[in-house]
Structure formats: structure tokens, C-alpha cells
Amino acid sequence: MQVLKFGGTSVGSPEAISKVIEIVAEKIKQEPVIVVVSAFGGTTDALLQCGAQAAAGSEEYKEQVNAITSRHLNAVKQLIPVQQQSSMLSAVKKLCNEVEDLCNGIFLLGEITARTKDKLVSYGELISSQVITAAFQSRSIPVTWWDSRRKIRTDSGFGNAVVDFTVTRENFSIAMVSLQTPLVVMPGFIASNAAGVTTTLGRGGSDYTAAIAADAVDASCLEIWTDVSGMMTADPRWVTNAKVIPSISYQEAMELSHFGAKVIYPPTIQPVMNKNIPVWIKNTFAPSDAGTLIKNDSPHNGNPVRGISSINNLALLSLEGSGMVGVPGFSRRLFEALSSRQINVILITQGSSEHSICVGVDIAYADLAKQAVDEAFEPEINLQKVEPLIVEKDLSIVALVGEQMKSHPGISGKMFGSLGRNGVNVRAIAQGSSERNITAVISTRDVRKTINLLHEEFFESVYKQINLFITGVGNVGSRLLQQLAQQQQYLLLHNRLQLRVVGLANSKKFVINEEGIDLKNWKAAMESAADGNVHSFTDRAILSNLRNTVFVDITASDVVAGVYPKLLEKSIAIVACNKIACSSPYIYYRSLKDKAHAHNTSFLFETNVGAALPVIGTLNDLLKSGDRVQRIEAVLSGTLNYVFNNYNGSRPFADVVKQAQDEGYTEPDPRLDLSGTDVMRKIMILAREAGVVMEMESIENNSFMPASCMVGSVDDFYTEMGRQETHFKAIYDAAVANGCKLKFVATFDNGKAKVGLQQIAPGHDLYHLYGKDNIVLFHTDRYPDQPLVIKGAGAGAEVTASGVFADILRATLN
């Protein structure tokens, strides 16, 4: 004999019930079947609402009762031919009248007891099972309706009664003797105690009913039919790539269901496990899908982790105090205090110092728990040996479950490393001695991100998702978006990286789409974007709380640079094209580096020095490998190199500078380039990265620009350069007379830095530098005679964007 259970969604509509009938009709061709059914989807909640409204003195319960009645009467009319409807319509109306009478009594009393509540909610299953039985009969399928209250015996408890298996098995044995049909339909969830009073088996108890039946009749298998195609590696509502688990052990299924997996009710496993009855989780709406098989020995596919689950609405209770150390009995008294108020403990953890003990309980009982524990330990609290109970709310449990985790070292490290890299703070940790689960208590706001992170870490060999928030969509920013769009598919196929731009901003407005902005239409998205500044954009990025988040700054804004600290504190990686943060006072630069380290995230700014050239990365590699920098010599301005490579006195110096600006090689204000300020920033950043404390004021700047050019507007700047053409021509002619080229050179030597225009002779490494190229010469302990040379394009929107892109990819490796 098989036992099949159909949940609320499986019998939630006449169409769904018709699918149930089709499934069962095929099953009974093979062997007899017991079918356990839940109430129509949502009915139990509706009945509880009726009771609550009636107890509160609200007559709205009458409308709710009418809606329940209409729903069931309509189901009868759709499932059963007209000529056979009469008796079933009368039966449904009679049961619904009883519901109304019961609610009337609750209304008059102004209260609802646990016993009354059990009686009220029992009608959901009583009505649905009888309607479904009649639907079978109308199709000429021989069927018997059993009242599970007469078959399943419990103790005197209500709401979550304990089953008396001895009497229950005897009741089933007696009923089986008189069985005349190949099909039995019975309501789930409900039972009766020794006095014959209706009790219930807890929410989800229809699964338990089916397991009890399977145990009592020694079923060949138990099938739980629901609206998903098996147990999943994670909640599919949160993880789009959640996968069906083909096979799982009883113990693993029990762990997952206990920690929030809704597919199966936790007590369901025990009765079938004792008799080694296999359990299938199947999809009513896709019956051909394989589903999940739960059995004793379940083969593994090489992954020691079976699934990820969670419990929300948790409160963490902490009992702490020096008076607890070495004193026996504190744990016993704590649990006795909670037990006396019927408070169930979900999680327990205790420090080896015995200074504190933490337990997790449902948040609904948090205040009651504090009252009970503080009363129990009042003497110690008054003597300051123990602190009053500390209650933390808005917490959740996330559990990693797998039978084989015990034989695979490093699972915990992988789990907590992933959480740490994404700024998920773990409040408590518990691991059973069986090593079948690893449990972490985290903030509820981090649950979705955490489950996606862990699923990506343990189940998704397909790709790692990176979420980008980009501010600055001008020349460089637009090129970056173009490059991202071009490479998205390549990175997905070859590097298993899914790069998604989820936020775009300029100085006045921003757009955020957590599913990803279409990079082919980002300009249209920005046109319809909401008004907002960088602070509101940053706050939204933090509030989105997406995994593997990278904030990309492609501006020259000091305001944007000012939001870096709060981003790093949330473990959001930063890629900065903007030089302001790293060229700010040393204490701010150092604090950003320290925050990135403390919060296990990335702060990358390669493009601050040489656009896409690997200058900072190479310097860091030298230092990490034990080398020491003696001297740095560099041409760090692609703009100035372009200008002096193109100026020969045949046309005005101002025209050459304007050409450089038009071609996108200068800063938005060209004076930052020509004054040497930008080069000063770059050599200072390199010196700082080499480990030297340096400020802008300590850098010597031998400027070639007349002071009169540096005042007024940008237009005034160009006008005055035109007036000073003789000055620029004289500098050029002097270099030519000496057989040299003009290069604006930055040097760092013996802890000091300077910048200035120099005449470079033909034999020097800087002489053969063309176009907008940059060059950096590292003289180190390992490169004392011939320096390590990095050379290439150091300006331009395309190469700068590619440097930002490279930093984004580096950030994903953190």
C-alpha cells in the first residue's frame, strides 16, 4: 500500500484537484492507496482569522465565513456533475454552518481557547477531504472516506498534540480489516485525544498525518505532493538557481526541514525513518518530474553540502556574568525558566569560559523569556554576579546541511570566509556533534544575501555574480559601460563571472535595478532616472545589500570620495578612478586602506597613476615579495607627454593643449595637468604605496607655467597661454639646442619627491616616449642597475576605462 499526501496548493482549486484525481487514478492501478489531503490552500488561515475576529468582538468574521462557504460550494459545483451535487452541497453547507455557530459562540464569549481553536481549524480538512472523496465517487472510482480523528490518537494537548502510536496503529489495523475499496481519503492535520476531543498535529501536520498512516499500514512508500518538484538546495523564491536535490537521507531532510525548509513538516520524518519507508517529494503540477527521494542511505554527487535553509523571526538570549564561571547549575536553571513558560529553544551555544550562554528562541517569546529568566536569576542579578538577560531581535538562522560534511575539512572556513568577504556579521555559531549542520545566527536583513552567497559558493559551478554600482557616466564611464556590455558574455562563458550593473548615477540623478540594467539602453534608463545625489545613491547601494557588490567611482568629485568609508564598513569593494581620496591628507588615505583590510574587502585605484598601466599592482607585488624601492623615476602625465610630443613651435602651445583636451587626454580642468598638480598626486600615491608617509605640501614642483595662466576661468587660461607663447617657445628652443626632448618628470628618491619639466638627452630611458605614453622606472634592491620599466598609453577614455574594468575583475577575486 502507498500513502499519498496532497498539500494546500495541490487542492487549492478545482483544476488542481482534478490533477490530484488523475495522479491517484494511475496509482490505484498498481496497489491500494491512502490519500491524505490538506485544507484548500489558505483555508486554515481564514478559519484562524474568523476565530480571532470573533474573539475580538468584530462581526467581520461573518463575511469571512460566507467567503469560506462560497469557495467550497463553488468547488463542489465545478468538480461534481449537477445530478450528483445535492448531497455534497448539503454536507458542505452543514459543516460551514457549524463553523459559523462555533464563531458565534467565540464572539459571545469574547475569547478563544486552544481547544476551541483546534475544533475550528479542523473544518478545513474535514470539508476538503469530503469534497475530494465525492469528486472521486463522481468519476466512478471506488473510495472510502476515513475520519482521521478516529484513526489517530493523541495525548490531551492542543495545537501540537503528541501522537499515541500504539493506539493509532491498532485503530488503523481494525480499519484495514474492513477496507472494501482500493482508495481511502482522509483529512490531514487533525486527530483526537482519549476523550474523543478534536486535536491537531501542528501547522504542516498533514505531512505528519500521512507519515503516521504510512507507519501504521507498513506502506511501501510515502509520497508528499506539493507545488515544487522536490526539496531544493535553497529557497527558490530567494535563489533563482536553486536546484532540486535528487536524493537525500532522512537525517538531512530532518535537518533542512527543522531549519525552515517548507517542503516537509519536521516531525514527518521520524515515523517513516523508524521503518525505513522511502519518501518522495513530488510536484502535483509537474507529475513527470523526478522529485526528491528521502531514504536511509542516499548517494552523494561529490558535494558534501545537501542544502541551505533558514529560520527567521529569531531572538538571541544571552545570559552573562562572571558569577557563572565554575558554578554548576546555571544552564539547568536557565532552561527550566524557559520551559516553565513553554518557550522552545531553537539553538544553544556556550563559550568555553562559561562566562556566557546563548540560546535562540522565536521572537514572539522574547519578552516573556526575559521576564522569566530575570525572575529566575534575580538574586544573582541583584548581587551583580549575573547581568540581566540580554535580548537581541531581528535575527535569523542560516544552516548549511549535509551528511558528508563531517568527512570534508574546510566547509566551515569556506562558509564563514564567504560571509566575511561580504560583510555579513555572524552573531552566534552552532554545530551539532554529528557535524551534519553548521548553523550561523545573522541579521535578518542579511538572510537573502547570505543564502545566495552560500548557494553560489557550494552549488553553483556556473558563475559568480558581481553587482556593480557605477557613479560617473561621462567620457570614461560611458566607455566602461560599452566594454562591460561587450565582455559580459565572454566573462560568463570563460571566467564564470556574471557582471551586472545594478546602479548608475551622475551628479544629479541615479537609477537602480537589482535585476541588472540593460547596458544597451543605459542612456534611456538615465534619462528617466530619479533625482538624487551621491549620498542617496550610496544609501540605496548599502540598503540593496547585494552579494559581491563593487562601487565604481569614475568622477573627480570630492563628495563621492567622501562616501568611501561607509561603503568599506559594509564590506562593499571600491574601484576608484577618482584620485581625490588617495591624494587627500595621509591620515584619510591610510584610514581607507585600513578599513578595507578590517572589513575584508578591496579598495583599488590602479587608474589613479597610469590609466590601464599596471603600475600600482606591480609596485605592490614587488613589496609583497620582499623587494625594496630605492628610487622611482616617471613620466606620469599622458597629457603633458602628448603636449610636448606635439609642440614644436610651429603652432601655438595653447592650440596643442586644446587638441589634447578635445581628444579626451586632459582632466576636466586642463590646469590640473599643466600645473603639475596631477603628477604630484600620482607620485605621492606611489610613494604612499611604497610605505612612505607623504603629503602634497612636501613635494617640490618646478612648474613651467606662468602664474598668470593659472588664474580665472578655463577660457581665461587659454587666452593667457596665447599671450605667453614666447615663453613656451623659448623653453622648446632651449631643449632643441641641447639635442634634448622636454618631459615632465616625477621622481621619488630617498623619501622625497619632486616634479618638473626636464630636458631629456637621447641616451635616457625617458627619451623615446611618444604620443600620450607614460613610463615608470622602478629602481629597487632587485633591479639596481637596470630598472624595472612599465611603459604604455597613460591617458585616454578607452584605456582608462579598461584600467577600471581590470580593477573590477581584481575586486571579484577578493
HELIX and SHEET records of a PDB file:
HELIX    1   1 PRO A   14  LYS A   27  1                                  14    
HELIX    2   2 THR A   43  ALA A   55  1                                  13    
HELIX    3   3 TYR A   61  LEU A   79  1                                  19    
HELIX    4   4 VAL A   82  GLN A   84  5                                   3    
HELIX    5   5 SER A   86  LEU A  109  1                                  24    
HELIX    6   6 ALA A  114  SER A  138  1                                  25    
HELIX    7   7 SER A  148  LYS A  151  1                                   4    
HELIX    8   8 PHE A  165  VAL A  177  1                                  13    
HELIX    9   9 GLY A  205  VAL A  217  1                                  13    
HELIX   10  10 TYR A  250  HIS A  258  1                                   9    
HELIX   11  11 PRO A  266  THR A  268  5                                   3    
HELIX   12  12 ILE A  269  ASN A  274  1                                   6    
HELIX   13  13 SER A  322  MET A  324  5                                   3    
HELIX   14  14 PHE A  330  SER A  340  1                                  11    
HELIX   15  15 ILE A  363  TYR A  365  5                                   3    
HELIX   16  16 ALA A  366  ALA A  376  1                                  11    
HELIX   17  17 GLU A  378  ASN A  382  1                                   5    
HELIX   18  18 GLU A  403  SER A  407  5                                   5    
HELIX   19  19 ILE A  411  ARG A  421  1                                  11    
HELIX   20  20 THR A  444  ASP A  446  5                                   3    
HELIX   21  21 VAL A  447  PHE A  458  1                                  12    
HELIX   22  22 ASN A  475  HIS A  494  1                                  20    
HELIX   23  23 TRP A  522  GLU A  527  1                                   6    
HELIX   24  24 VAL A  534  SER A  544  1                                  11    
HELIX   25  25 ASP A  558  ALA A  561  1                                   4    
HELIX   26  26 TYR A  564  GLU A  569  1                                   6    
HELIX   27  27 TYR A  586  ALA A  598  1                                  13    
HELIX   28  28 THR A  607  GLY A  610  1                                   4    
HELIX   29  29 VAL A  615  LYS A  624  1                                  10    
HELIX   30  30 GLY A  638  ASN A  646  1                                   9    
HELIX   31  31 PHE A  653  ASP A  662  1                                  10    
HELIX   32  32 ARG A  671  LEU A  674  1                                   4    
HELIX   33  33 THR A  677  GLU A  689  1                                  13    
HELIX   34  34 MET A  696  SER A  698  5                                   3    
HELIX   35  35 ALA A  707  MET A  710  5                                   4    
HELIX   36  36 VAL A  714  ARG A  723  1                                  10    
HELIX   37  37 GLU A  725  ALA A  737  1                                  13    
HELIX   38  38 ALA A  797  ALA A  811  1                                  15    
SHEET    1   A 8 THR A 144  TRP A 145  0                                        
SHEET    2   A 8 LEU A 183  PRO A 187  1                                        
SHEET    3   A 8 VAL A  33  VAL A  37  1                                        
SHEET    4   A 8 GLN A   2  PHE A   6  1                                        
SHEET    5   A 8 CYS A 221  THR A 226  1                                        
SHEET    6   A 8 VAL A 279  ASN A 283  1                                        
SHEET    7   A 8 THR A 292  LYS A 295 -1                                        
SHEET    8   A 8 SER A 247  SER A 249  1                                        
SHEET    1   B 3 ARG A 153  THR A 154  0                                        
SHEET    2   B 3 ILE A 190  ASN A 193  1                                        
SHEET    3   B 3 THR A 198  THR A 200 -1                                        
SHEET    1   C 6 VAL A 345  GLN A 350  0                                        
SHEET    2   C 6 SER A 356  ASP A 362 -1                                        
SHEET    3   C 6 GLY A 307  GLU A 320 -1                                        
SHEET    4   C 6 ILE A 390  VAL A 401 -1                                        
SHEET    5   C 6 ASN A 437  SER A 443 -1                                        
SHEET    6   C 6 VAL A 426  GLN A 431 -1                                        
SHEET    1   D 7 ALA A 530  ASP A 531  0                                        
SHEET    2   D 7 LYS A 509  ILE A 512 -1                                        
SHEET    3   D 7 LEU A 497  ALA A 505 -1                                        
SHEET    4   D 7 LYS A 464  THR A 471  1                                        
SHEET    5   D 7 THR A 549  ASP A 553  1                                        
SHEET    6   D 7 ALA A 573  ALA A 576  1                                        
SHEET    7   D 7 PHE A 603  LEU A 604  1                                        
SHEET    1   E 6 GLU A 700  ASN A 702  0                                        
SHEET    2   E 6 LYS A 752  ILE A 760  1                                        
SHEET    3   E 6 LYS A 741  ASP A 749 -1                                        
SHEET    4   E 6 VAL A 629  VAL A 635 -1                                        
SHEET    5   E 6 ASP A 773  THR A 780 -1                                        
SHEET    6   E 6 LEU A 788  ALA A 793 -1                                        
END                                                                             
